[in-house]
Amino acid sequence: MTKGEIELLYDYNAWANTRALDAAAALDPEAFIRDLKNSFPSVRDTLAHILNAEHLWLRRWKGEARPTALSAADYPSVEPLRDGFAKVGVERRALLSGLSEDRLKAPFTYHDLAGTPHTLPLIHTVQHVVNHGTYHRGQITTMLRQLGATPVSTDMSRFYLERQAR
């Protein structure tokens, strides 16, 4: 992938996160935190997990050895999550815009949450973050259906169609 394609991928990611947050905002507070026995208990916890992953990877890319994880309990409603995604998005865009194509292809060593070191091309970790969010937004769609709420499409083709229509 080129740097431009990565930037487009993150435009999609922000669009999809916004759609998931908008759908979650329609839930009443009890439904937002209801334990649905998923990978992460609730819609809130799943959104917070997506945000936490974006936050942790950004911290890794910026060279922090042991980044601090975020807690779902710090997000009692959708608005603090929106703020968190916006903050991470601005910081990540600045970081990515300063990377060269060569740097994106270069090896990147990081430590997982257990402290185990891994090395991958930086671009693979950048792609992973979007793929990770896509997986969990799919879970949110199912959770919204379980709650009787209206799910939203976060398909990439829809993103491209909306961009084309503008």
Summary of the structure (lengths in Angstrom):
residues: 166
radius of gyration: 16.2
end to end distance: 24.8
largest distance: 47.8
contacts: 477
relative contact order: 0.19
helix: 66%
strand: 6%
